[in-house]
Amino acid sequence: MKRSSILIFFFLLILPACVAAKNSSPEEMFKRSFPDRSFESITPTSIAGVYEVYTGNQLFYFAPKANVLIYGNMVTPEGISLTRESYLKKIASKMVQLPLDSALKIGEGKKVIVEFLDPDCFHCRESYKFFSHRKDVTIYVFFYPLSPLSEKKIQYILCAANRIKTYEEVMTGKFDNNAQLNVCTDAKVEEILKTHKKLAAQIGIRSTPFFYFKGRAIDGFEGPVFEQLLKD
């Protein structure tokens, strides 16, 4: 076979692959380039040729043309993190589906707030102080322990005959400083805590406190922010 014929034959072989790559979606290109990485969604960003990749507990970016992943925040000139805002919106869409019957219900107010907390977290205790004085809210508490000691305190709360009273005692520091905690071995308690951890993992929560209120996911606690939200 002549050399020119060989080149033409080779070109015909690779042409379909080139056309296929050109017509591939960002999802298809991502799967081919990074087959070991899973994702929930891949969507366009405001930057041409750059796509947002959401994995369920992480958000980063994919540039198909350069075939690279980009980690970090997209920030506006005003200092607003578009990455954080997008991530919180995705989490909010999951938090609206939380099974509130497995949470600890605090209060009887008309304004419903969902909170993931660790009883030893400083800002969780600050949020507790803030909401404990309000009669207009109902808080559904999901527990997310960040340490073995926190987990033991949570188990102690769930084992108690009066969970709300015990929750208040824990959150006000009654069982700090290595206090002795007699934790039960109730399978139902273990199942509740297991459910709370599983829900936190599914949503993508990695820190506390974390709230859902008025259709918004809110990471962290700031009194003035909630003062304003509760007024609206």
Residue frames as a rotation matrix with the C-alpha (Angstrom) as fourth column:
MET 1
0.586 0.810 0.000 0.00
0.810 -0.586 0.000 0.00
0.000 0.000 -1.000 0.00
LYS 2
-0.113 -0.625 0.773 1.34
0.535 -0.693 -0.482 3.42
0.837 0.359 0.413 -0.91
ARG 3
-0.792 -0.302 -0.531 2.18
0.610 -0.343 -0.714 5.88
0.034 -0.890 0.456 1.87
SER 4
-0.843 0.520 0.139 -0.53
-0.488 -0.848 0.208 8.33
0.226 0.107 0.968 0.76
SER 5
-0.043 0.855 -0.516 -3.11
-0.222 0.496 0.840 5.55
0.974 0.151 0.168 0.95
ILE 6
-0.296 -0.155 -0.942 -1.95
0.789 0.516 -0.333 4.62
0.538 -0.842 -0.031 4.46
LEU 7
-0.983 -0.113 -0.147 -2.30
0.175 -0.824 -0.539 8.25
-0.061 -0.556 0.829 5.64
ILE 8
-0.519 0.855 -0.001 -5.80
-0.650 -0.394 0.650 8.52
0.555 0.338 0.760 4.17
PHE 9
0.025 0.502 -0.864 -6.82
0.214 0.842 0.495 5.25
0.977 -0.197 -0.086 5.80
PHE 10
-0.594 -0.341 -0.729 -5.44
0.768 0.029 -0.639 6.41
0.239 -0.940 0.245 9.17
PHE 11
-0.962 0.252 0.105 -7.27
-0.263 -0.958 -0.117 9.74
0.071 -0.140 0.988 8.86
LEU 12
-0.201 0.937 -0.287 -10.55
-0.482 0.160 0.861 7.94
0.853 0.312 0.420 8.15
LEU 13
-0.129 0.087 -0.988 -10.02
0.627 0.779 -0.013 5.83
0.768 -0.622 -0.155 11.28
ILE 14
-0.712 -0.243 -0.659 -9.50
0.694 -0.383 -0.609 8.76
-0.104 -0.891 0.442 13.66
LEU 15
-0.827 0.395 0.400 -12.08
-0.135 -0.831 0.540 11.08
0.546 0.392 0.740 12.07
PRO 16
0.158 0.952 -0.261 -15.12
0.209 0.226 0.952 9.47
0.965 -0.205 -0.163 13.75
ALA 17
0.056 -0.205 -0.977 -13.40
0.984 0.175 0.020 9.70
0.167 -0.963 0.212 17.14
CYS 18
-0.900 -0.432 -0.065 -12.61
0.436 -0.895 -0.089 13.39
-0.020 -0.109 0.994 16.59
VAL 19
-0.523 0.791 0.317 -16.17
-0.193 -0.473 0.860 14.14
0.830 0.388 0.400 15.53
ALA 20
0.273 0.630 -0.727 -17.53
0.568 0.504 0.650 12.22
0.776 -0.591 -0.220 18.51
ALA 21
-0.352 -0.492 -0.796 -15.30
0.933 -0.252 -0.257 14.17
-0.074 -0.833 0.548 20.90
LYS 22
-0.964 -0.026 0.264 -16.35
0.094 -0.964 0.247 17.47
0.248 0.263 0.932 19.33
ASN 23
-0.250 0.963 0.096 -20.03
-0.338 -0.180 0.924 16.61
0.907 0.198 0.370 19.70
SER 24
-0.318 0.082 -0.944 -19.72
0.716 0.674 -0.183 15.17
0.621 -0.735 -0.273 23.20
SER 25
0.711 0.579 0.399 -21.53
0.095 -0.641 0.761 16.81
0.697 -0.503 -0.511 26.10
PRO 26
-0.009 -0.719 0.695 -19.55
-0.792 -0.419 -0.443 18.15
0.610 -0.555 -0.566 29.07
GLU 27
0.508 0.275 0.816 -20.85
-0.773 0.564 0.291 15.19
-0.381 -0.779 0.499 31.09
GLU 28
0.991 -0.123 0.053 -19.54
0.133 0.866 -0.481 12.68
0.014 0.484 0.875 28.55
MET 29
0.384 -0.903 0.195 -16.17
-0.106 -0.253 -0.962 14.41
0.917 0.348 -0.192 28.32
PHE 30
0.105 -0.297 0.949 -15.89
-0.966 -0.258 0.026 14.54
0.237 -0.919 -0.314 32.12
LYS 31
0.788 0.265 0.556 -16.66
-0.434 0.879 0.196 10.81
-0.437 -0.396 0.808 32.42
ARG 32
0.870 -0.492 -0.034 -14.01
0.277 0.544 -0.792 9.95
0.409 0.679 0.610 29.81
SER 33
0.161 -0.872 0.462 -11.33
-0.237 -0.488 -0.840 12.18
0.958 0.026 -0.286 31.30
PHE 34
-0.634 -0.325 0.702 -12.05
-0.726 -0.063 -0.685 11.46
0.267 -0.944 -0.196 34.97
PRO 35
-0.095 0.661 -0.745 -13.73
-0.278 0.701 0.657 8.05
0.956 0.269 0.117 35.12
ASP 36
-0.500 -0.159 -0.852 -12.97
0.661 0.566 -0.493 7.61
0.560 -0.809 -0.178 38.82
ARG 37
-0.974 0.150 -0.170 -14.94
-0.004 -0.760 -0.650 10.72
-0.226 -0.632 0.741 39.81
SER 38
-0.329 0.933 0.144 -18.71
0.938 0.306 0.163 10.73
0.108 0.188 -0.976 40.28
PHE 39
-0.998 0.065 0.001 -21.00
-0.065 -0.993 -0.101 13.77
-0.006 -0.101 0.995 40.09
GLU 40
-0.304 0.952 -0.033 -24.62
0.568 0.153 -0.808 14.76
-0.764 -0.265 -0.588 40.64
SER 41
0.798 0.583 0.149 -24.70
0.480 -0.467 -0.742 17.55
-0.363 0.664 -0.653 38.10
ILE 42
-0.505 -0.863 0.037 -22.57
0.710 -0.391 0.586 19.47
-0.491 0.322 0.810 35.61
THR 43
0.598 0.797 0.083 -23.91
0.747 -0.517 -0.417 22.90
-0.290 0.312 -0.905 34.67
PRO 44
0.094 -0.570 0.816 -22.59
0.710 -0.536 -0.456 25.95
0.698 0.623 0.354 32.74
THR 45
-0.058 -0.166 -0.984 -21.13
0.828 -0.558 0.045 28.88
-0.557 -0.813 0.170 34.67
SER 46
0.821 0.345 -0.455 -21.05
0.122 -0.885 -0.450 32.54
-0.557 0.314 -0.769 33.71
ILE 47
-0.079 -0.913 -0.401 -17.57
-0.653 -0.256 0.713 31.91
-0.753 0.318 -0.576 32.26
ALA 48
0.667 0.367 -0.649 -17.74
-0.745 0.350 -0.568 30.51
0.019 0.862 0.507 28.72
GLY 49
0.239 -0.565 -0.790 -16.32
-0.400 0.684 -0.610 27.01
0.885 0.461 -0.063 28.50
VAL 50
-0.861 -0.487 0.146 -16.22
-0.311 0.277 -0.909 26.43
0.402 -0.829 -0.390 32.26
TYR 51
0.110 0.928 -0.356 -18.73
-0.194 0.371 0.908 24.14
0.975 -0.031 0.221 33.98
GLU 52
-0.193 -0.047 0.980 -19.69
-0.972 -0.124 -0.198 23.69
0.131 -0.991 -0.022 37.60
VAL 53
-0.262 0.049 -0.964 -19.34
-0.090 0.993 0.075 20.12
0.961 0.106 -0.255 38.88
TYR 54
-0.017 0.340 0.940 -21.39
-0.982 -0.184 0.048 19.19
0.190 -0.922 0.337 41.94
THR 55
-0.631 -0.365 -0.684 -20.59
-0.309 0.928 -0.210 15.86
0.711 0.079 -0.698 43.59
GLY 56
0.355 0.777 -0.520 -23.10
0.350 0.405 0.845 15.95
0.867 -0.482 -0.128 46.43
ASN 57
0.785 -0.125 -0.607 -20.65
0.574 -0.222 0.788 17.21
-0.233 -0.967 -0.103 49.05
GLN 58
-0.252 -0.886 -0.390 -18.19
0.433 -0.463 0.773 19.21
-0.865 0.026 0.501 46.97
LEU 59
0.872 0.478 0.106 -18.26
0.327 -0.408 -0.853 21.77
-0.364 0.778 -0.512 44.17
PHE 60
-0.232 -0.935 -0.269 -15.48
0.156 -0.309 0.938 22.47
-0.960 0.176 0.217 41.66
TYR 61
0.501 0.402 -0.766 -15.12
-0.561 -0.523 -0.642 23.35
-0.659 0.751 -0.037 37.98
PHE 62
0.042 -0.397 0.917 -14.36
0.551 0.775 0.310 21.59
-0.834 0.492 0.251 34.69
ALA 63
0.175 -0.076 -0.982 -12.93
-0.695 -0.715 -0.069 23.16
-0.697 0.695 -0.178 31.53
PRO 64
0.695 0.188 0.694 -13.52
0.175 0.892 -0.417 20.58
-0.697 0.411 0.587 28.75
LYS 65
0.942 -0.332 -0.045 -11.44
-0.141 -0.271 -0.952 22.38
0.304 0.904 -0.302 26.13
ALA 66
0.081 -0.951 0.299 -8.35
-0.891 -0.204 -0.405 22.41
0.446 -0.234 -0.864 28.36
ASN 67
0.425 0.209 -0.880 -9.44
0.024 0.970 0.242 19.09
0.905 -0.124 0.408 29.92
VAL 68
-0.735 -0.670 -0.100 -8.66
0.170 -0.040 -0.985 20.26
0.656 -0.741 0.143 33.45
LEU 69
0.367 0.761 -0.535 -10.39
0.809 0.023 0.587 20.52
0.459 -0.648 -0.607 36.83
ILE 70
-0.423 -0.427 0.799 -10.34
0.012 -0.885 -0.466 23.82
0.906 -0.188 0.379 38.70
TYR 71
0.111 0.406 -0.907 -10.67
0.926 0.288 0.242 24.04
0.360 -0.867 -0.344 42.49
GLY 72
-0.865 -0.391 -0.313 -11.40
0.491 -0.787 -0.373 27.22
-0.101 -0.476 0.873 44.42
ASN 73
-0.019 0.885 -0.464 -13.94
0.631 -0.350 -0.693 30.05
-0.776 -0.306 -0.552 44.68
MET 74
-0.379 0.058 0.924 -15.39
0.761 -0.548 0.347 32.23
0.526 0.834 0.164 41.95
VAL 75
-0.162 0.223 -0.961 -15.66
0.811 -0.525 -0.259 35.66
-0.563 -0.821 -0.095 43.58
THR 76
0.551 0.437 0.711 -17.33
0.762 -0.610 -0.216 38.84
0.339 0.661 -0.669 42.27
PRO 77
-0.344 -0.689 0.638 -15.70
0.336 -0.724 -0.602 42.30
0.877 0.008 0.481 42.54
GLU 78
0.243 0.531 0.812 -18.08
-0.616 -0.562 0.552 42.90
0.749 -0.634 0.190 45.47
GLY 79
-0.642 -0.611 0.463 -16.51
-0.748 0.365 -0.555 39.98
0.170 -0.702 -0.691 47.34
ILE 80
0.349 0.834 0.427 -19.46
-0.839 0.481 -0.255 37.60
-0.419 -0.269 0.867 46.90
SER 81
-0.750 -0.597 0.286 -18.48
-0.447 0.776 0.445 33.95
-0.487 0.206 -0.849 46.50
LEU 82
0.010 0.749 -0.662 -20.55
-0.986 0.117 0.117 32.57
0.166 0.652 0.740 43.63
THR 83
-0.519 -0.289 -0.804 -19.22
-0.231 0.954 -0.193 29.12
0.823 0.085 -0.562 44.50
ARG 84
-0.988 0.141 -0.058 -20.54
0.087 0.210 -0.974 29.30
-0.125 -0.967 -0.220 48.06
GLU 85
-0.409 0.892 -0.195 -23.91
-0.769 -0.451 -0.453 30.68
-0.492 -0.036 0.870 46.94
SER 86
-0.039 0.363 -0.931 -24.38
-0.830 0.507 0.233 27.92
0.557 0.782 0.282 44.39
TYR 87
-0.745 -0.331 -0.579 -23.32
0.001 0.868 -0.496 25.25
0.667 -0.370 -0.647 46.87
LEU 88
-0.900 0.431 0.073 -25.80
-0.140 -0.125 -0.982 26.49
-0.414 -0.894 0.173 49.50
LYS 89
-0.152 0.872 -0.465 -28.63
-0.975 -0.209 -0.074 26.50
-0.162 0.442 0.882 46.95
LYS 90
-0.203 0.010 -0.979 -27.93
-0.488 0.866 0.109 22.89
0.849 0.500 -0.171 46.11
ILE 91
-0.937 -0.153 -0.315 -27.88
0.192 0.529 -0.827 21.94
0.293 -0.835 -0.466 49.79
ALA 92
-0.679 0.733 0.046 -31.14
-0.583 -0.500 -0.640 23.84
-0.446 -0.461 0.767 50.40
SER 93
-0.062 0.671 -0.739 -32.88
-0.915 0.258 0.311 21.76
0.400 0.695 0.598 47.73
LYS 94
-0.390 -0.139 -0.910 -31.96
0.078 0.980 -0.183 18.65
0.917 -0.142 -0.372 49.76
MET 95
-0.996 -0.057 -0.068 -32.76
0.073 -0.088 -0.994 20.05
0.051 -0.995 0.091 53.19
VAL 96
-0.441 0.898 0.007 -36.35
-0.896 -0.440 0.064 20.76
0.060 0.022 0.998 52.22
GLN 97
0.214 0.509 -0.833 -36.85
-0.510 0.786 0.349 16.99
0.833 0.351 0.428 51.99
LEU 98
-0.789 -0.608 0.089 -35.53
-0.373 0.360 -0.855 16.17
0.488 -0.708 -0.511 55.47
PRO 99
-0.010 0.782 -0.623 -37.70
0.374 0.581 0.723 13.78
0.927 -0.226 -0.299 57.54
LEU 100
-0.294 -0.139 0.946 -38.50
-0.568 -0.770 -0.290 16.08
0.769 -0.622 0.148 60.47
ASP 101
0.752 0.657 0.051 -40.08
-0.446 0.451 0.774 13.25
0.486 -0.604 0.632 62.45
SER 102
0.538 -0.626 -0.564 -36.58
0.672 0.723 -0.162 11.95
0.509 -0.292 0.810 63.27
ALA 103
-0.380 -0.678 0.630 -35.41
0.155 -0.718 -0.679 15.32
0.912 -0.160 0.377 64.65
LEU 104
-0.462 0.195 -0.865 -35.70
0.879 -0.025 -0.476 16.68
-0.115 -0.981 -0.159 68.19
LYS 105
0.050 0.600 0.798 -38.49
0.583 -0.667 0.465 19.27
0.811 0.442 -0.383 68.13
ILE 106
-0.602 -0.288 -0.745 -37.89
0.774 -0.438 -0.457 22.38
-0.195 -0.852 0.486 70.24
GLY 107
-0.844 0.277 -0.460 -40.62
-0.191 -0.955 -0.226 25.01
-0.502 -0.103 0.859 70.66
GLU 108
-0.200 0.877 0.437 -44.07
0.791 0.408 -0.456 25.63
-0.578 0.255 -0.775 69.20
GLY 109
-0.237 0.069 -0.969 -43.58
-0.197 -0.980 -0.021 28.81
-0.951 0.186 0.246 67.16
LYS 110
0.761 0.644 0.079 -44.90
-0.002 0.124 -0.992 29.35
-0.649 0.755 0.096 63.64
LYS 111
0.576 -0.633 -0.518 -41.46
-0.807 -0.335 -0.487 30.00
0.135 0.698 -0.704 62.15
VAL 112
0.946 -0.134 0.295 -39.81
0.063 0.969 0.237 26.64
-0.317 -0.206 0.926 61.43
ILE 113
0.355 -0.912 -0.205 -36.03
-0.926 -0.314 -0.209 26.30
0.126 0.264 -0.956 61.50
VAL 114
0.964 -0.184 -0.190 -33.99
0.186 0.983 -0.004 23.16
0.187 -0.031 0.982 60.88
GLU 115
0.487 -0.839 0.243 -30.56
-0.865 -0.502 0.003 22.95
0.119 -0.212 -0.970 62.48
PHE 116
0.662 -0.483 -0.572 -27.68
0.379 0.875 -0.300 20.46
0.646 -0.018 0.763 62.37
LEU 117
0.541 -0.448 0.712 -25.57
-0.701 -0.708 0.087 20.90
0.465 -0.546 -0.697 65.46
ASP 118
-0.075 -0.626 -0.776 -22.81
0.447 0.675 -0.587 19.54
0.892 -0.391 0.229 67.65
PRO 119
0.800 0.549 -0.243 -23.51
0.448 -0.276 0.851 20.14
0.400 -0.789 -0.467 71.37
ASP 120
0.325 -0.756 -0.568 -19.88
0.737 -0.174 0.653 21.15
-0.592 -0.631 0.501 72.03
CYS 121
-0.233 -0.364 0.902 -19.69
0.891 -0.452 0.047 23.56
0.390 0.814 0.430 69.09
PHE 122
-0.757 -0.147 -0.637 -19.28
0.493 -0.768 -0.409 27.16
-0.429 -0.623 0.654 70.35
HIS 123
-0.892 0.408 -0.195 -21.48
-0.448 -0.738 0.505 28.72
0.062 0.538 0.841 67.68
CYS 124
-0.391 0.774 -0.499 -24.12
0.293 0.618 0.730 26.01
0.873 0.139 -0.468 68.21
ARG 125
-0.292 0.236 -0.927 -24.34
0.956 0.037 -0.292 27.08
-0.035 -0.971 -0.236 71.82
GLU 126
-0.903 -0.021 -0.429 -24.55
0.030 -0.999 -0.014 30.71
-0.428 -0.026 0.903 70.76
SER 127
-0.694 0.700 -0.169 -27.46
-0.321 -0.090 0.943 29.86
0.645 0.709 0.287 68.47
TYR 128
-0.287 0.578 -0.764 -29.08
0.748 0.634 0.199 27.94
0.599 -0.514 -0.614 71.34
LYS 129
-0.617 0.002 -0.787 -28.88
0.636 -0.587 -0.501 31.02
-0.462 -0.810 0.361 73.58
PHE 130
-0.946 0.219 -0.237 -30.35
-0.312 -0.812 0.494 33.17
-0.084 0.541 0.837 70.82
PHE 131
-0.503 0.785 -0.361 -33.32
-0.255 0.265 0.930 30.93
0.826 0.560 0.067 70.04
SER 132
-0.585 0.261 -0.768 -34.04
0.715 0.614 -0.336 29.83
0.383 -0.745 -0.546 73.61
HIS 133
-0.763 0.271 -0.587 -35.50
0.242 -0.722 -0.648 33.29
-0.600 -0.636 0.485 74.35
ARG 134
-0.757 0.485 -0.438 -37.84
-0.651 -0.496 0.575 33.30
0.061 0.720 0.691 71.37
LYS 135
-0.421 0.716 0.557 -41.39
-0.100 0.574 -0.813 32.02
-0.902 -0.398 -0.170 71.39
ASP 136
0.401 0.619 -0.675 -42.03
-0.684 -0.288 -0.671 32.50
-0.610 0.731 0.307 67.68
VAL 137
-0.127 -0.541 -0.831 -39.85
-0.936 0.343 -0.081 29.64
0.329 0.768 -0.550 66.41
THR 138
0.843 0.165 0.512 -39.90
-0.306 0.930 0.205 25.87
-0.442 -0.329 0.834 66.25
ILE 139
0.003 -0.917 -0.399 -36.50
-1.000 -0.007 0.008 24.28
-0.011 0.399 -0.917 65.77
TYR 140
0.984 0.180 -0.011 -36.00
-0.180 0.979 -0.093 20.77
-0.006 0.093 0.996 64.48
VAL 141
0.280 -0.944 0.177 -32.61
-0.899 -0.193 0.393 19.62
-0.337 -0.269 -0.902 65.70
PHE 142
0.928 -0.210 -0.309 -30.51
0.046 0.884 -0.465 17.06
0.371 0.418 0.829 63.86
PHE 143
0.710 -0.687 0.151 -27.32
-0.311 -0.114 0.943 16.01
-0.631 -0.717 -0.295 65.60
TYR 144
0.826 -0.555 -0.094 -23.97
0.074 0.274 -0.959 15.91
0.558 0.785 0.267 63.84
PRO 145
0.867 -0.491 -0.088 -21.17
0.103 0.003 0.995 15.01
-0.488 -0.871 0.053 66.28
LEU 146
0.736 -0.673 -0.078 -17.70
-0.395 -0.332 -0.857 16.28
0.551 0.661 -0.510 65.47
SER 147
-0.439 -0.869 0.230 -15.96
-0.744 0.207 -0.636 14.40
0.505 -0.450 -0.737 68.28
PRO 148
-0.493 0.219 -0.842 -16.42
0.332 0.942 0.050 11.22
0.804 -0.255 -0.537 70.37
LEU 149
-0.888 0.151 -0.434 -17.32
0.390 -0.251 -0.886 13.33
-0.243 -0.956 0.164 73.42
SER 150
-0.660 0.678 -0.325 -19.99
-0.728 -0.684 0.050 15.19
-0.188 0.269 0.945 71.46
GLU 151
-0.378 0.505 -0.776 -21.41
-0.395 0.670 0.628 11.90
0.837 0.544 -0.054 70.27
LYS 152
-0.702 0.082 -0.707 -21.65
0.590 0.623 -0.514 10.66
0.398 -0.778 -0.486 73.84
LYS 153
-0.856 0.405 -0.321 -23.53
-0.077 -0.714 -0.696 13.81
-0.511 -0.571 0.642 74.87
ILE 154
-0.486 0.693 -0.533 -25.92
-0.835 -0.187 0.518 13.33
0.259 0.696 0.669 71.97
GLN 155
-0.456 0.275 -0.847 -26.53
0.117 0.961 0.249 9.74
0.882 0.014 -0.470 73.00
TYR 156
-0.871 0.099 -0.482 -27.18
0.483 -0.010 -0.875 10.95
-0.091 -0.995 -0.039 76.55
ILE 157
-0.710 0.640 -0.295 -29.81
-0.619 -0.766 -0.173 13.40
-0.337 0.059 0.940 75.26
LEU 158
-0.292 0.604 -0.742 -31.51
-0.737 0.352 0.577 10.75
0.609 0.715 0.343 73.14
CYS 159
-0.614 0.010 -0.789 -31.48
0.337 0.907 -0.251 8.24
0.714 -0.420 -0.561 76.01
ALA 160
-0.990 0.136 0.042 -33.20
-0.102 -0.470 -0.877 10.66
-0.099 -0.872 0.479 78.41
ALA 161
-0.374 0.927 0.008 -36.83
0.881 0.358 -0.308 10.32
-0.289 -0.108 -0.951 79.41
ASN 162
0.736 0.519 -0.434 -37.14
0.368 -0.845 -0.387 14.10
-0.568 0.126 -0.814 78.95
ARG 163
0.128 -0.751 0.648 -35.04
0.990 0.131 -0.044 14.80
-0.052 0.647 0.760 75.89
ILE 164
0.466 0.090 0.880 -35.79
0.389 -0.914 -0.113 18.51
0.794 0.395 -0.461 75.68
LYS 165
0.971 -0.106 0.215 -34.82
-0.239 -0.457 0.857 19.19
0.008 -0.883 -0.469 79.29
THR 166
0.519 -0.821 0.237 -31.64
0.486 0.512 0.708 17.14
-0.703 -0.253 0.665 78.92
TYR 167
0.246 -0.367 0.897 -30.84
0.908 -0.236 -0.346 18.90
0.339 0.900 0.275 75.63
GLU 168
0.751 0.098 0.653 -31.12
-0.025 -0.984 0.176 22.26
0.660 -0.148 -0.737 77.42
GLU 169
0.885 -0.447 0.127 -28.85
-0.117 0.051 0.992 21.06
-0.450 -0.893 -0.007 80.22
VAL 170
0.295 -0.797 0.527 -26.22
0.846 0.475 0.243 19.85
-0.444 0.374 0.814 77.75
MET 171
0.265 -0.151 0.952 -26.35
0.758 -0.578 -0.302 23.05
0.596 0.802 -0.039 75.70
THR 172
0.815 0.030 0.579 -25.93
-0.256 -0.878 0.406 25.22
0.521 -0.479 -0.707 78.81
GLY 173
-0.020 -1.000 0.002 -22.79
-0.544 0.009 -0.839 23.32
0.839 -0.018 -0.544 79.83
LYS 174
0.587 0.310 0.748 -24.07
-0.810 0.227 0.541 21.22
-0.002 -0.923 0.384 82.72
PHE 175
0.895 -0.204 0.397 -22.19
0.135 0.972 0.195 18.18
-0.426 -0.121 0.897 81.43
ASP 176
0.658 -0.752 0.042 -18.95
-0.290 -0.304 -0.908 19.86
0.696 0.585 -0.417 80.45
ASN 177
0.005 -0.796 0.606 -15.58
-0.958 -0.177 -0.224 19.28
0.285 -0.579 -0.764 82.16
ASN 178
-0.678 -0.377 -0.632 -15.61
-0.356 0.920 -0.166 15.50
0.643 0.113 -0.757 81.81
ALA 179
-0.210 0.707 0.675 -18.93
-0.948 0.022 -0.319 15.00
-0.241 -0.707 0.665 83.60
GLN 180
-0.891 -0.077 0.448 -19.98
-0.069 0.997 0.035 11.38
-0.450 0.000 -0.893 84.00
LEU 181
-0.210 0.821 -0.531 -22.60
-0.975 -0.213 0.057 10.38
-0.067 0.530 0.846 81.45
ASN 182
-0.559 0.126 0.819 -24.49
-0.101 0.971 -0.219 7.13
-0.823 -0.205 -0.530 81.79
VAL 183
-0.434 0.328 -0.839 -25.38
-0.897 -0.241 0.370 6.34
-0.081 0.914 0.398 78.21
CYS 184
0.325 0.655 0.683 -28.01
-0.498 0.732 -0.465 3.72
-0.804 -0.188 0.564 77.46
THR 185
-0.819 -0.557 0.139 -27.61
-0.214 0.520 0.827 0.92
-0.533 0.647 -0.545 74.91
ASP 186
0.168 0.978 0.125 -31.00
0.006 0.126 -0.992 1.40
-0.986 0.167 0.015 73.26
ALA 187
-0.454 -0.319 0.832 -31.02
0.748 0.371 0.551 0.28
-0.484 0.872 0.070 69.62
LYS 188
0.542 0.735 0.406 -33.54
0.840 -0.485 -0.244 3.02
0.017 0.474 -0.880 68.79
VAL 189
0.738 -0.365 -0.568 -31.14
-0.057 -0.872 0.487 5.68
-0.672 -0.327 -0.664 70.03
GLU 190
-0.331 -0.910 0.249 -28.35
0.156 0.207 0.966 4.24
-0.931 0.358 0.073 67.92
GLU 191
-0.177 0.351 0.919 -30.65
0.962 0.260 0.086 4.23
-0.209 0.900 -0.384 64.91
ILE 192
0.852 0.499 -0.157 -31.64
0.474 -0.864 -0.171 7.88
-0.221 0.071 -0.973 65.37
LEU 193
0.382 -0.793 -0.475 -28.01
-0.271 -0.588 0.762 9.01
-0.884 -0.162 -0.439 65.58
LYS 194
-0.478 -0.520 0.708 -27.11
0.463 0.536 0.706 6.85
-0.746 0.665 -0.016 62.61
THR 195
0.296 0.703 0.647 -29.95
0.949 -0.140 -0.282 8.45
-0.108 0.697 -0.709 60.63
HIS 196
0.879 0.025 -0.475 -28.82
0.087 -0.990 0.111 11.97
-0.468 -0.139 -0.873 61.52
LYS 197
-0.098 -0.990 -0.101 -25.25
-0.168 -0.084 0.982 11.24
-0.981 0.113 -0.158 60.44
LYS 198
-0.398 0.006 0.917 -26.46
0.764 0.555 0.328 9.67
-0.508 0.832 -0.226 57.21
LEU 199
0.663 0.714 0.225 -28.66
0.734 -0.561 -0.383 12.66
-0.147 0.420 -0.896 56.40
ALA 200
0.616 -0.520 -0.592 -25.77
-0.213 -0.833 0.510 15.07
-0.759 -0.188 -0.624 57.04
ALA 201
-0.443 -0.827 0.347 -23.55
0.094 0.342 0.935 13.04
-0.892 0.446 -0.074 54.68
GLN 202
-0.103 0.494 0.863 -26.22
0.948 0.310 -0.065 12.91
-0.300 0.812 -0.501 51.97
ILE 203
0.872 0.473 -0.128 -26.75
0.435 -0.867 -0.242 16.66
-0.225 0.156 -0.962 52.14
GLY 204
0.282 -0.858 0.430 -23.05
0.612 -0.185 -0.769 17.47
0.739 0.480 0.473 52.24
ILE 205
0.846 0.055 0.531 -22.86
-0.330 -0.728 0.601 19.05
0.419 -0.683 -0.598 55.69
ARG 206
0.240 -0.855 -0.459 -19.35
0.554 0.509 -0.659 19.10
0.797 -0.097 0.596 57.13
SER 207
-0.861 -0.502 0.083 -19.58
0.240 -0.545 -0.803 21.77
0.448 -0.672 0.590 59.84
THR 208
0.142 0.916 -0.376 -21.97
0.909 0.030 0.417 23.07
0.393 -0.401 -0.828 62.48
PRO 209
-0.211 0.936 0.282 -24.20
0.147 0.315 -0.938 24.84
-0.966 -0.156 -0.204 63.05
PHE 210
-0.999 0.014 0.029 -25.99
0.028 -0.094 0.995 24.50
0.016 0.996 0.093 59.74
PHE 211
-0.465 0.871 -0.157 -29.53
-0.049 -0.203 -0.978 25.80
-0.884 -0.447 0.137 59.23
TYR 212
-0.775 0.405 0.485 -32.44
0.549 0.050 0.834 25.64
0.313 0.913 -0.261 56.82
PHE 213
-0.305 0.665 -0.682 -34.89
0.539 -0.470 -0.699 28.53
-0.785 -0.581 -0.216 57.09
LYS 214
0.383 0.601 -0.702 -37.25
-0.243 -0.668 -0.704 30.17
-0.891 0.440 -0.110 54.60
GLY 215
0.981 0.078 0.175 -35.95
0.129 0.408 -0.904 28.04
-0.142 0.910 0.391 51.74
ARG 216
0.535 -0.842 0.068 -32.33
-0.619 -0.446 -0.647 28.96
0.575 0.304 -0.760 52.45
ALA 217
0.634 -0.518 -0.575 -29.39
0.692 0.711 0.123 26.89
0.345 -0.476 0.809 53.62
ILE 218
0.723 -0.361 0.588 -27.31
-0.458 -0.889 0.018 28.93
0.516 -0.283 -0.808 56.09
ASP 219
0.371 -0.678 -0.634 -23.85
0.631 0.685 -0.363 27.81
0.681 -0.266 0.683 57.19
GLY 220
-0.729 -0.659 -0.186 -22.84
0.550 -0.402 -0.732 29.18
0.408 -0.636 0.655 60.55
PHE 221
0.324 0.856 -0.401 -24.64
0.935 -0.227 0.271 31.39
0.141 -0.464 -0.875 63.04
GLU 222
-0.868 -0.437 0.237 -24.75
0.386 -0.893 -0.232 35.20
0.313 -0.110 0.943 63.16
GLY 223
-0.463 0.715 -0.524 -27.31
0.681 -0.092 -0.727 36.80
-0.568 -0.693 -0.444 65.45
PRO 224
-0.427 0.302 -0.853 -27.96
-0.360 -0.921 -0.146 39.90
-0.830 0.245 0.502 63.30
VAL 225
-0.889 0.093 -0.449 -28.56
-0.406 0.295 0.865 37.72
0.213 0.951 -0.225 60.21
PHE 226
-0.665 0.666 -0.339 -31.25
0.665 0.734 0.137 35.72
0.340 -0.134 -0.931 62.00
GLU 227
-0.489 0.491 -0.721 -32.72
0.361 -0.638 -0.680 38.84
-0.794 -0.593 0.135 63.60
GLN 228
-0.601 0.212 -0.770 -33.34
-0.662 -0.672 0.332 40.18
-0.447 0.710 0.544 60.11
LEU 229
-0.858 0.259 -0.444 -34.60
-0.148 0.703 0.696 36.88
0.493 0.662 -0.565 58.71
LEU 230
-0.636 0.630 -0.446 -37.08
0.771 0.486 -0.412 36.50
-0.042 -0.606 -0.794 61.56
LYS 231
-0.500 0.439 -0.747 -38.40
-0.032 -0.871 -0.490 40.03
-0.865 -0.221 0.450 60.96
ASP 232
-0.813 0.109 -0.571 -39.09
-0.579 -0.238 0.780 39.48
-0.051 0.965 0.257 57.25
